[in-house]
Amino acid sequence: MTQQFYAVTGATGAQGGAVVHALRRAGHPVRALTRDPASPAAAELRALGAEVVRADFDDPASLLAALTGADALFAMSTPFGAGSTPFSTGFAAETRQGIALLDAAVAAGTVRHVVFSSASNADRGTGIPHFESKHLIERHLATLPLGHTILGPGVFMENYANSWTLELLRQGVLALPMPGDRPLPVIAAADIGAFAALALTRPERFAGRRIDIASQWRTPVQLAAAISAACGREIVHREVPLAEVAGYSPDLAAMFRYFQQVGLEVDVEALHRDHPEVGWHTMARWAAERTWDLG
């Protein structure tokens, strides 16, 4: 009998890559799904011992081939990156592709459990387009004959080291559309990976659950201070008006408006108590472990 394995989508990105790392550290067989198996990121996954295969969300045959034999699946979706800016939108495409992936998991015939990475509070009618698209995928997953766990990560710490953020950090500014004293539930990709690996390998413990996850609550001022300490230069928070954000991304403006007016709900204390094996990152630890090239 062919050895079964864990299939991981988004494997060359931050979330999926973290899941691959966590599973391989524990010695589990992994098949990493990517649109470009020839990329440098794919080569790094092979070096970890993962099998890397081509899979395109818009190519059902490639999804079926990639998932056949898988015992469990880490599934994720994104509307971003399809256009000329990081804030280009493809919400209908995200939903379509996420549903196609899940349907392929059913068709594969071997997948027993799916861990789907959504967003914190996406099941609460937020009105945020890229939360609502994920919730539609969640709802479809609930109709399928698959065991499943839904994770709702908070705000990625990695957002504070992307190209747009780094450009302003070089000017000594962490620009966020949030008041400086309003805390956000932030999470390191490594913690998402560790939690997802836990849910994949212990389905009896996590099946049927939806769990919003975050590593720590931090205000924008505290985020700036952590980056300052790690990079050795002063970084100050600047609040960006929501009207300015709406000018280039109505979706992100809706998200930060929700963060300000309603807010996310994540029980970080309970997560740390119940799942210490995740090894939760503080923002200070995450920042200290990065190399900051701020010129």
Secondary structure, DSSP 4 states (H G I P E B T S, - for coil): -PPPEEEESSTTSHHHHHHHHHHHHTT--EEEEES-TTSHHHHHHHHTT-EEEE--TT-HHHHHHHHTTEEEEEEE----SSSSSTT---HHHHHHHHHHHHHHHHHHS---EEEEE--TTGGG----HHHHHHHHHHHHHHTSSSEEEEEEE-EEGGGGGSHHHHHHHTTTEEEESS-TT--EEEE-HHHHHHHHHHHHH-HHHHTT-EEEE-SEEE-HHHHHHHHHHHHTS--EEEEPPHHHHHHH-HHHHHHHHHHHHT-----HHHHHHH-GGG-PPPHHHHHHTS-----
